[in-house]
Amino acid sequence: MITGFTISKVEGTIASADALSKQRFPKLNVNLDNVSSKGDKINVEYTFMADYSDGEEKSAKSVGQIKLGGTIEISESKEATAAVLKRWNENHTLPVNLAEEVINGLNFRCSATGTLVAYSLGLIPPLVISQTKIQEEPKK
């Protein structure tokens, strides 16, 4: 269960005021950068990025970017914490139910904060409207 959410880094840039009229909805990316623990608390460091361009083709020019970073704190039992850390250290993934909770929490919080940054820069808000569902590949 997520018990804490910190946004400790906020960056926003635009190429130029003229480029804003050509912007398209941003490409959104969530990275889980690191997972560690302190007792029964799991800390997930993340980066949320919204990249704006003037088109979809390879030759599209960058219009701007919003980048947020921070840490999510999760409370779990010692056994669950150990299992999460083992999985992270082996293949840099989280258990599906925890990954869904983390990504949906990130999308909600970062979309809200990103909207404020986007408004200040004249960018389209980086809103994520739907919930993320993850399916694990069947084991072979």
N, C-alpha and C positions, 0 to 999 in steps of 0.2 A: 504494500500500500504506500502510495506517495505521501510523505509527511512534510516535505519541504521543497520549495522551488525557488531558485535564485537565478536572476539574469544579472550577470556581473560585467558583461561587455556588450556594448551597443555601438555599431558602426553603420553609417549610411552615407552613400555618395551618389552623385549624379554626374554624367559626362558633361552636360550643359543644359541650360534652361531650354534652348531650342530643341534639343533631342526629346524632351518630355512629350511633345505632341505626337511622336511616333511610337511611343512605348506600347508594348503588348503585356498581357497578364504575365507575371513573373513565373519562372521555373523555380520551384521550391525544392529544397534539399535539407534533410535532417541527418546529421552525423552523430553517432554515439562515439565520442572520442576516447573515453576511458571509463572503466568500471573498477571501483575499489571499495574497501569496507573499513569500518571502524566499529568494532563490536558487532552488534546486530543491525547496524545501519549500512545500507549500500549507497554509495555515491556514484552517480552517473554524470560524467562531464559530457556536454553536448555543444554542437554548433548548428544553428538554424540559419539558412541562407535563402534569400530571395534575389534571383538574378533577373534583371530587366533588360530586354533588347528590343530592337525595332522590327523584328521579324523572326521567322522560324528557320530560315535557310542558314547554311554554313557561313555565308558572307554577312549575316546580320551583325549590326554594330551594337555594342553594349550601351545601354541608356543609364543604368545605375545598379546599385546593389544595396541590400540591407543585410546585415550580419549580426546575429545575436548569439551570445555564448553564456554558459553558466553551468550550474550543477543542480541535479535533482537528488533529493534524499528520500530513500525508501526504507521502511521498517519491515523486517521479515524475521522469522525465527532464525536461530543460529544455523540450523540444518539447511533451511532454504537459502540463507546467505551464502553458506559454503557451496551449495549446488550452483548458485548463480555465478559465483566467482570462478568455480571450476569450469563451467561452460564458457564463460567469457575468455578465460585464459587459454582454453583449447581451440576455440574457433571464432572468437569475437562476436558472439551472438548472445541474446538473452532468451530465456524461456518465452514461448509464444504469448502466454497470458500477460507476463510482465512487459514484454516488448510492446504489445498493444496498448497497455496502460500508459507506458512511458511516451510512446509516439503520439497518442491522442492527447495526453496532457501537454506535451511540447507544442503540438499544433494549435491547441486552444490558447495557451499562454503567449506563445510567440506570435501568433496571428494578431492577438489583441495589442500587444506591445508594438509589433511591426506596423500596425495600422497607424499608430501615433507617429512613428518615425516617417512612414510613407507620406502622411498628410503634411508633415513639415517640409518634405523634399519635393512634393508635387508628384509622387509616384502612386500607382494603383495599389490599394491595400493588399497585402499578401494573405488573403483569407483562405483558410481551409474549412470547407463547409461539411464535408462528410467524415465519418469515423473510419479509421483504418482497421481492417481485418487482416490478420496474417495467417497463412496456411503453411504448415511445415511440410516439406517434401517427405514422402513415405520413405522409410528406411529400406535399404536394399539388402 
